[in-house]
Amino acid sequence: MSTATAPAPTTARKPATMAQALNRALRDAMAADPAVHVLGEDVGALGGVFRITDGLTKEFGETRCTDTPLAEAGILGTAIGMAMYGLRPVVEMQFDAFAYPSFEQLISHVAKMRNRTRGAVPLPITIRVPYGGGIGGVEHHSDSSEAYYLHTPGLHVVTPATVGDAYGLLRAAIASDDPVVFLEPKRLYWSKDDWNADEPAAVEPIGRAVVRRPGRSATLITYGPSLPVCLEAAEAAREEGWDLEVLDLRSLVPFDDETVAAAVRRTGRAVVVHESAGFGGAGAEIAARVTERCFHHLEAPVLRVAGFDIPYPPPMLERHHLPSVDRILDAVGRLQWEAR
């Protein structure tokens, strides 16, 4: 009699989009905790402009996935009251620039309430914000305002760049007792990856960066919509004889100084890449932190490749405005020159 054992069944994996992973994360969070409520403009019957909330009203009812008036300050103000009374609201701001009317609520109350009450009143609010360009959107539909959020103490700021992280980080954000601004790259909503919907992913801890591609010549530090561009640049750099490391921050607040500093110390060179404007942007803070922690390991100054310091341009011009493979490789070439 043979003693061989049958092979363990393999878990089926099939391509899924980031939009599908976000939808599944919301559904699983709502099923696991009746305190989780979704609210925003058109999130109900329509399922959201990008269909991220598709099917949630049908499954959980209008009281848990609720259409709101077109009033962002009112939406976030309502969420504050819900959170103070024990719920876990998930707010959708339809587009990044549409969130600006809610800033008074965000800065004065959401970010400060837990500190103001010495921890007695946490506000477990997740604020989902579709952001960034690359979809041919007009002004007010393609902003990247992450710098406003990361400059505000009391907020966590997270942005996924992969299908798996979209699920895991959103589940972690909803479970957090701190308010989380969850920035969703619009241009990656339809990006695909092999993903098991039956066993979606582990819940990723907020505040940990990850190396997506190891390398030795220089480190590209990026997040959200710029990750695929950096990976493409790393492949193209091989023709120049450069071996580029690509680091995905995933979380802007808390910031993973340990992983970032270790990566830069390995290569001695760094380029920060993001879509938002360069002056006063996230890249300026990242470059400063890298310089402070890695000064004696740096072979050249930390450089930045960012959007230009202008309001978001018309769709026909956005390809010139956004970081590109050529602009990234140009910065890497400058690093090599500076090191001579």
C-alpha positions as CSV (number, residue, x, y, z in Angstrom):
1,M,0.0,0.0,0.0
2,S,1.4,3.4,-0.9
3,T,2.0,5.8,1.9
4,A,2.1,8.8,-0.4
5,T,-0.2,11.6,0.7
6,A,-2.4,13.6,-1.7
7,P,-1.1,17.1,-2.5
8,A,-2.6,19.9,-0.5
9,P,-5.3,21.8,-2.5
10,T,-4.1,25.0,-3.9
11,T,-5.9,28.2,-3.4
12,A,-7.3,29.6,-6.6
13,R,-6.1,33.1,-7.5
14,K,-7.3,35.2,-10.4
15,P,-6.8,38.8,-11.5
16,A,-8.7,41.4,-9.5
17,T,-8.7,45.2,-9.7
18,M,-7.9,47.6,-6.9
19,A,-11.5,48.8,-7.0
20,Q,-12.7,45.2,-6.4
21,A,-10.3,44.9,-3.4
22,L,-11.5,48.1,-1.9
23,N,-15.1,47.1,-2.3
24,R,-14.4,43.7,-0.7
25,A,-12.6,45.4,2.2
26,L,-15.6,47.6,2.9
27,R,-18.0,44.6,2.6
28,D,-15.9,42.5,5.0
29,A,-15.5,45.3,7.5
30,M,-19.3,46.0,7.5
31,A,-20.0,42.3,7.9
32,A,-17.6,41.9,10.8
33,D,-18.7,45.0,12.7
34,P,-22.2,46.5,12.7
35,A,-20.7,49.8,13.9
36,V,-19.1,50.3,10.5
37,H,-21.2,52.7,8.4
38,V,-20.4,54.1,4.9
39,L,-21.6,57.5,3.9
40,G,-21.0,60.0,1.1
41,E,-22.3,61.4,-2.2
42,D,-23.8,58.7,-4.5
43,V,-22.3,55.8,-2.4
44,G,-25.7,54.1,-2.2
45,A,-27.8,53.1,-5.2
46,L,-25.1,54.3,-7.7
47,G,-22.3,52.6,-5.8
48,G,-20.0,55.7,-6.0
49,V,-18.6,57.5,-9.0
50,F,-15.9,54.8,-9.2
51,R,-18.3,52.0,-8.0
52,I,-16.2,51.3,-4.9
53,T,-19.3,51.0,-2.8
54,D,-21.3,49.0,-5.4
55,G,-23.8,46.6,-3.8
56,L,-23.3,47.7,-0.2
57,T,-26.7,49.4,0.2
58,K,-28.4,46.3,-1.2
59,E,-26.6,44.0,1.2
60,F,-26.6,46.2,4.4
61,G,-29.4,48.6,3.8
62,E,-29.6,52.4,3.4
63,T,-29.0,53.1,7.1
64,R,-25.5,51.6,6.8
65,C,-24.5,52.7,3.3
66,T,-26.1,56.2,3.1
67,D,-26.3,58.7,0.3
68,T,-25.7,62.2,1.6
69,P,-26.3,65.8,0.3
70,L,-23.5,67.4,-1.7
71,A,-22.0,69.1,1.4
72,E,-18.6,67.8,2.4
73,A,-18.4,69.8,5.6
74,G,-21.8,68.3,6.6
75,I,-20.7,64.8,5.7
76,L,-17.6,64.9,7.8
77,G,-19.4,66.8,10.6
78,T,-22.0,64.0,10.7
79,A,-19.3,61.4,10.8
80,I,-17.8,63.1,13.8
81,G,-21.0,62.8,15.7
82,M,-21.4,59.2,14.7
83,A,-17.9,58.4,15.9
84,M,-18.4,60.2,19.2
85,Y,-21.4,57.9,19.8
86,G,-19.6,54.7,19.2
87,L,-19.9,54.1,15.4
88,R,-17.0,53.7,12.9
89,P,-18.0,55.8,9.9
90,V,-16.2,55.5,6.6
91,V,-16.6,58.7,4.6
92,E,-16.1,59.0,0.8
93,M,-15.0,62.3,-0.6
94,Q,-15.9,62.0,-4.3
95,F,-12.7,63.6,-5.5
96,D,-9.6,65.0,-3.7
97,A,-10.3,68.7,-4.4
98,F,-14.0,68.2,-3.4
99,A,-12.8,67.5,0.2
100,Y,-11.6,71.1,0.8
101,P,-14.9,72.4,2.1
102,S,-14.6,69.8,5.0
103,F,-11.1,71.1,6.1
104,E,-12.5,73.1,9.0
105,Q,-14.1,70.0,10.5
106,L,-11.0,67.9,9.7
107,I,-8.4,70.2,11.2
108,S,-10.4,71.7,14.1
109,H,-12.2,68.6,15.3
110,V,-11.2,65.2,13.7
111,A,-7.5,65.7,14.2
112,K,-7.7,67.2,17.6
113,M,-10.6,65.5,19.5
114,R,-8.6,62.6,20.9
115,N,-5.8,64.9,22.2
116,R,-8.3,67.5,23.4
117,T,-10.1,64.9,25.5
118,R,-6.9,63.1,26.7
119,G,-7.9,60.0,24.9
120,A,-11.4,59.8,26.3
121,V,-13.1,60.5,22.9
122,P,-11.3,58.8,20.0
123,L,-12.7,59.4,16.5
124,P,-12.3,56.2,14.5
125,I,-13.2,57.8,11.2
126,T,-11.8,56.6,7.8
127,I,-11.9,59.3,5.2
128,R,-11.6,57.8,1.7
129,V,-10.2,60.3,-0.9
130,P,-9.7,59.4,-4.6
131,Y,-6.7,61.4,-5.5
132,G,-4.1,62.0,-8.2
133,G,-4.0,62.3,-12.0
134,G,-3.5,60.1,-14.9
135,I,-7.2,59.7,-15.9
136,G,-7.6,62.8,-18.1
137,G,-9.6,64.6,-15.5
138,V,-10.0,68.4,-15.4
139,E,-9.1,70.8,-12.6
140,H,-10.6,69.8,-9.2
141,H,-10.6,66.1,-10.3
142,S,-6.9,65.3,-10.3
143,D,-5.4,67.1,-7.2
144,S,-2.9,65.5,-4.9
145,S,-3.2,67.3,-1.6
146,E,-1.5,64.8,0.7
147,A,0.8,67.5,2.1
148,Y,-2.1,69.2,3.8
149,Y,-3.1,66.0,5.6
150,L,0.4,64.8,6.6
151,H,1.1,68.3,8.0
152,T,-1.8,68.0,10.4
153,P,-1.0,66.3,13.7
154,G,-3.6,63.8,14.8
155,L,-4.2,62.2,11.4
156,H,-2.9,59.0,9.9
157,V,-2.3,59.2,6.2
158,V,-2.3,56.0,4.1
159,T,-2.1,55.3,0.4
160,P,-2.1,51.8,-1.2
161,A,-0.4,51.1,-4.6
162,T,-1.3,47.4,-5.0
163,V,-4.4,45.3,-5.0
164,G,-3.4,43.5,-1.9
165,D,-2.5,46.6,0.0
166,A,-5.8,48.2,-1.0
167,Y,-7.6,45.5,0.9
168,G,-5.3,45.1,3.9
169,L,-4.6,48.8,4.5
170,L,-8.3,49.8,4.3
171,R,-9.3,47.1,6.8
172,A,-6.5,48.4,9.1
173,A,-7.7,52.0,8.7
174,I,-11.3,51.1,9.5
175,A,-10.1,49.1,12.6
176,S,-8.0,52.0,13.8
177,D,-9.1,54.2,16.7
178,D,-7.3,57.1,15.2
179,P,-8.8,59.0,12.2
180,V,-7.2,57.9,8.9
181,V,-7.1,59.8,5.6
182,F,-7.1,56.9,3.1
183,L,-5.9,58.2,-0.2
184,E,-6.9,56.0,-3.2
185,P,-5.0,56.5,-6.5
186,K,-7.6,56.9,-9.1
187,R,-5.4,55.9,-11.9
188,L,-4.8,52.5,-10.2
189,Y,-8.5,51.7,-9.6
190,W,-8.4,49.4,-12.6
191,S,-4.9,48.0,-12.2
192,K,-5.0,44.2,-11.8
193,D,-3.1,41.7,-9.8
194,D,-3.5,38.0,-8.9
195,W,-5.6,38.1,-5.8
196,N,-7.5,35.5,-3.8
197,A,-10.9,37.0,-3.0
198,D,-11.7,34.0,-0.7
199,E,-8.7,34.7,1.4
200,P,-8.1,38.3,0.5
201,A,-5.0,39.3,2.5
202,A,-3.6,39.8,5.9
203,V,-4.6,43.2,7.4
204,E,-1.5,45.3,6.8
205,P,-0.2,47.3,9.8
206,I,-0.3,51.1,9.2
207,G,3.1,52.7,9.2
208,R,5.3,50.1,7.5
209,A,7.0,50.7,4.1
210,V,8.0,47.8,1.8
211,V,10.8,47.3,-0.8
212,R,9.1,46.4,-4.0
213,R,12.3,45.9,-6.0
214,P,15.8,45.5,-4.5
215,G,18.7,47.4,-6.0
216,R,22.2,48.7,-5.4
217,S,22.6,51.9,-7.5
218,A,20.0,54.2,-5.9
219,T,16.7,54.1,-4.0
220,L,13.5,55.4,-5.5
221,I,11.2,56.4,-2.7
222,T,7.6,56.7,-3.7
223,Y,3.9,55.9,-2.9
224,G,0.5,55.5,-4.4
225,P,0.1,56.3,-8.1
226,S,3.8,56.8,-8.7
227,L,4.8,53.3,-7.8
228,P,4.2,51.7,-11.2
229,V,6.1,54.6,-12.9
230,C,9.1,54.0,-10.6
231,L,9.0,50.2,-11.3
232,E,8.9,50.9,-15.0
233,A,11.9,53.4,-14.6
234,A,13.8,50.7,-12.7
235,E,13.4,48.3,-15.6
236,A,14.4,50.9,-18.1
237,A,17.5,51.9,-16.0
238,R,19.0,48.5,-16.6
239,E,20.0,49.6,-20.1
240,E,22.1,52.3,-18.4
241,G,23.7,49.8,-16.1
242,W,21.8,51.1,-13.1
243,D,20.2,48.7,-10.5
244,L,17.5,50.8,-8.9
245,E,15.7,49.9,-5.6
246,V,12.1,50.9,-5.4
247,L,10.5,51.5,-2.0
248,D,6.8,51.9,-1.5
249,L,6.0,54.0,1.6
250,R,2.3,52.9,1.8
251,S,2.0,55.1,4.9
252,L,2.9,58.8,5.0
253,V,1.9,59.1,8.7
254,P,3.2,57.3,10.7
255,F,6.4,57.4,8.6
256,D,8.6,54.3,8.5
257,D,12.0,56.0,9.1
258,E,13.6,52.6,9.9
259,T,12.9,51.0,6.5
260,V,13.5,54.1,4.5
261,A,16.9,54.8,6.2
262,A,18.0,51.2,5.8
263,A,17.3,51.3,2.1
264,V,19.1,54.6,1.5
265,R,22.1,53.5,3.5
266,R,22.4,50.4,1.3
267,T,22.5,52.4,-2.0
268,G,23.9,55.8,-0.8
269,R,21.6,57.7,-3.2
270,A,17.9,58.5,-3.2
271,V,15.2,60.1,-5.4
272,V,11.7,60.9,-4.0
273,V,8.9,60.6,-6.6
274,H,5.4,61.9,-6.2
275,E,2.7,63.5,-8.3
276,S,1.9,66.5,-6.0
277,A,3.7,69.8,-6.4
278,G,7.4,69.8,-5.3
279,F,7.5,73.0,-3.2
280,G,6.5,72.2,0.3
281,G,5.3,68.8,-0.7
282,A,5.7,65.3,0.9
283,G,9.0,64.9,-0.9
284,A,10.5,67.8,0.9
285,E,9.8,66.3,4.3
286,I,11.0,62.8,3.1
287,A,14.2,64.3,1.7
288,A,14.9,66.1,5.0
289,R,14.3,63.0,7.1
290,V,16.6,60.9,4.8
291,T,19.3,63.6,5.0
292,E,19.2,63.8,8.8
293,R,19.4,60.1,9.2
294,C,21.7,59.1,6.4
295,F,24.0,62.1,5.9
296,H,27.2,60.1,6.3
297,H,26.0,57.4,3.9
298,L,24.9,59.7,1.0
299,E,27.0,59.8,-2.1
300,A,24.9,62.7,-3.6
301,P,22.1,65.0,-2.5
302,V,18.6,63.6,-2.2
303,L,16.6,64.6,-5.3
304,R,12.9,65.0,-6.0
305,V,10.8,64.3,-9.1
306,A,7.4,65.8,-8.6
307,G,4.5,67.6,-10.3
308,F,5.2,71.2,-11.2
309,D,4.3,74.0,-8.9
310,I,1.2,75.0,-10.8
311,P,-2.5,74.2,-10.6
312,Y,-3.3,70.9,-12.2
313,P,-3.1,71.3,-16.0
314,P,-5.7,70.5,-18.6
315,P,-5.9,66.8,-19.6
316,M,-3.8,67.2,-22.8
317,L,-0.9,68.5,-20.8
318,E,-0.9,66.2,-17.7
319,R,1.6,63.8,-19.3
320,H,4.1,66.6,-19.1
321,H,3.1,67.5,-15.6
322,L,3.3,64.1,-13.9
323,P,6.5,62.3,-13.1
324,S,7.6,60.1,-16.0
325,V,10.2,57.4,-16.6
326,D,12.4,59.9,-18.5
327,R,12.3,62.5,-15.6
328,I,13.1,59.8,-13.1
329,L,16.0,58.5,-15.1
330,D,17.3,62.1,-15.6
331,A,17.3,62.5,-11.8
332,V,19.2,59.2,-11.3
333,G,21.7,60.3,-13.9
334,R,22.2,63.5,-12.0
335,L,22.9,61.4,-8.8
336,Q,25.6,59.6,-10.6
337,W,27.2,62.8,-11.8
338,E,27.0,64.4,-8.3
339,A,28.9,61.3,-6.9
340,R,31.9,61.9,-9.1
